[in-house]
Amino acid sequence: MPLVFKVIILIFALNSAASGNCGGEFNKFLENIKKESREIGYATEIVDAFFENVSLNPKVLEADRAQGIFLRPFNEFAPRLINEYRIYYGKKNLKKYSSTFNEIENIFGVSRGVLTSFWALETDFGAVQGNFNTLDALVTLAFDCRRPFLFRPQIFAALELFSRNEFNPVTTKGAWAGEIGMVQMLPKDILENGVDADGDGKVNLQSSTRDALFSAAKMLKSLGWKANEPWLQEVTLTKELDWRDTGTDKIKTVEEWVNLGIKGKYTDLPGGSDNASLIIPQGRKGPKFLAYSNFHVFFEWNKSFIYVLTAAHFANRLEGSPAFSPGNPDKGLNKNQMKLLQTKLINLGYDVGQIDGILGAKTRRSIQEVQATLKKPADAWPTIELLEIL
């Protein structure tokens, strides 16, 4: 898609979202979308055909609101997703598509373990791609107003694919959030990063493994992936640490971490002045990892910290690393307790984002700050003790 066209789509989508053009009466919302589509330059017959059968899907919103699995702590979440099935077939596919991965690594520099991790976690290697009508899902989520900046541009991207005969608004199905294919890419990402790697003249992410893997690799590279550099490494501590130095927003050079007593659990830390963050997803008594710059690219694929950490660790597992050491973390909080803690933190003036019971980045940061104020180990892990103190 030409750059000027991408800019036009973005401007229209952002202006529409900023003006509150979501929610309200659905038919009016849809007419506004159609009007903008024509203003961008699509013929009326193309626009009418594209939106002819679109409808709201309440099940999309139910799925959006019910992502309960992300409430689980890392020690429970990761083993549940990194199961025997995915490990077995992950390694099998690494062998089966070895030549494809060699090509990808030469062209894009993206590790085979990383691609296979996403391929496994997103769709079980293409077996479970989703059964939601993609256009209905995108329109529903854009109309919902919770995240119009994300989903409204995707409608126009899908329209562009339709105009190229590469998207069927009636038959194209995928995940509830509008992602399509084996590696679950949104329409805008397909436009910008889709690769016809099998040479059949079209980008097919639903049934062409080569297209899917090449497209995913191109997307990761475009998001900042650095070739031949690590993303995550399990570590151990040789001496006590100031736990305020932990978290994805705290960055030091590897040399500085070494001086603080950090060493690789199974392999040596990389040399040089690479930057890294020390991550302790379940506090100072749980597993510990150094996360490098490539780790942050994972967040461009999925915003959930616990999913990203799981995907990054699974990529290591697929490339030969052992399972992480769970340690012996203190018991965490359930959803209702987390909501209560978030409420108490807000009352104390901290910014936790939404009161949703999820241990997100803002809640972790607030917990760490209040722990430091209370002269407690500031490891950002919420416990019953902390809740009772507050």
Buried (B, 14 or more C-beta within 10 A) or exposed (E): EEEEBBEBBBEBBBEBBEEEBBEEEBEEBBEBBBEBBEEBEBEEEBBEBBBEEBEBBEEBBEBBEEEEEBBBBBBBBBEEBBEEEBBEBBBEBBEEBEEBBEBBBEBBBBBBBBBBBBBBBBBBBBEEBBEBBBBBBBBBBBBBBBBBEBBBBBBBBBBBBBBEEBBEBEEBBBBBBBBBBBBBBBBBBBBBBBBBBBEEEEBBBBEBBBBBBBBBBBBBBBBEBBEEEBBBBBBEBEEEBEBBBBBBEEBBEBEBBBEBEBBBBEBEBBEEEBEBBBBBBBBBBBBBBBBBBBBBBBBBBBEBBBBBBBBBBBBBBBBEBEBBEBBEBBEBBEEEBBBBBBEBBBEEEBEBBEBBBBBBBBBBBBBBBBBBEEEBBBBBBBBEEBBEEB
